[in-house]
Amino acid sequence: GVRIGWLATRDVRFLRRVAELRDYTTICSSAPSQILAVAALQNRDHLWQRANAYVDAGRRAVEAVLARHEDVLSWGPAAGPI
C-alpha cells in the first residue's frame, strides 16, 4: 500500500530523533508513493471536499438511526477540542 506521512513540530530534538528512526526503517518512500503524495497535495481541495462529504453522509446516517430510536438512544454534539 501507499504510506506517506507528514510531521510538524517545533521540538528540534524530537524531530531529529524521528528522522533518525525513519532513516533506520527506510531511507525513502517508494517513487510511486511520492508521486501519489504530490498528486494528492495538488488536488487537496477536491480530496478535502470529498472526505467531508463522506463524513457528512455518515453523520446524517447516524442522526437518522438516533432519531428512529430516540426512546433508547441519545447523542449530543461534542464541544470539540478546547
C-alpha positions as CSV (number, residue, x, y, z in Angstrom):
1,G,0.0,0.0,0.0
2,V,0.9,3.7,-0.2
3,R,2.3,5.0,3.0
4,I,3.0,8.8,3.1
5,G,3.1,10.8,6.3
6,W,3.9,14.3,7.5
7,L,5.1,15.5,10.8
8,A,5.0,19.1,12.1
9,T,6.8,20.0,15.3
10,R,8.8,22.9,16.8
11,D,10.7,20.4,19.0
12,V,14.0,20.2,17.2
13,R,15.3,17.4,19.4
14,F,12.2,15.3,18.8
15,L,12.3,15.9,15.0
16,R,16.0,14.8,14.9
17,R,15.0,11.6,16.7
18,V,12.1,10.9,14.4
19,A,14.3,11.5,11.4
20,E,16.8,9.0,12.8
21,L,14.1,6.4,13.3
22,R,12.8,7.0,9.8
23,D,16.2,6.6,8.3
24,Y,16.6,3.4,10.3
25,T,13.4,1.9,8.9
26,T,13.5,3.2,5.4
27,I,15.7,5.7,3.5
28,C,12.9,6.9,1.3
29,S,9.4,6.0,0.4
30,S,8.8,4.4,-3.0
31,A,8.7,6.6,-6.1
32,P,5.1,5.7,-6.8
33,S,4.1,6.7,-3.3
34,Q,5.9,10.0,-3.6
35,I,4.2,10.7,-7.0
36,L,0.8,9.9,-5.5
37,A,1.5,12.2,-2.5
38,V,2.3,15.1,-4.8
39,A,-0.9,14.4,-6.8
40,A,-2.9,14.4,-3.5
41,L,-1.4,17.7,-2.5
42,Q,-2.1,19.2,-5.9
43,N,-5.7,18.1,-5.6
44,R,-6.1,18.7,-1.8
45,D,-9.2,20.9,-2.2
46,H,-11.1,18.2,-4.1
47,L,-9.9,15.5,-1.7
48,W,-10.9,17.6,1.3
49,Q,-14.4,18.2,-0.1
50,R,-14.8,14.5,-0.9
51,A,-13.6,13.4,2.6
52,N,-16.0,16.0,4.2
53,A,-18.9,14.6,2.0
54,Y,-18.2,11.1,3.4
55,V,-18.2,12.4,7.0
56,D,-21.4,14.5,6.4
57,A,-23.1,11.4,4.9
58,G,-22.1,9.3,7.9
59,R,-23.2,11.9,10.4
60,R,-26.6,12.1,8.7
61,A,-26.9,8.3,8.7
62,V,-26.1,8.2,12.5
63,E,-28.6,11.0,13.1
64,A,-31.3,9.1,11.2
65,V,-30.7,6.0,13.3
66,L,-30.8,8.0,16.5
67,A,-34.0,9.7,15.5
68,R,-35.7,6.4,14.8
69,H,-34.6,5.1,18.2
70,E,-34.7,8.2,20.3
71,D,-36.5,6.2,23.1
72,V,-33.3,4.3,23.8
73,L,-30.5,6.3,22.2
74,S,-29.4,9.8,22.6
75,W,-26.5,11.9,21.4
76,G,-25.3,15.5,21.5
77,P,-22.6,17.2,19.5
78,A,-19.3,17.5,21.3
79,A,-17.8,20.9,22.1
80,G,-14.6,20.0,20.3
81,P,-11.1,20.4,21.5
82,I,-10.6,23.2,24.0
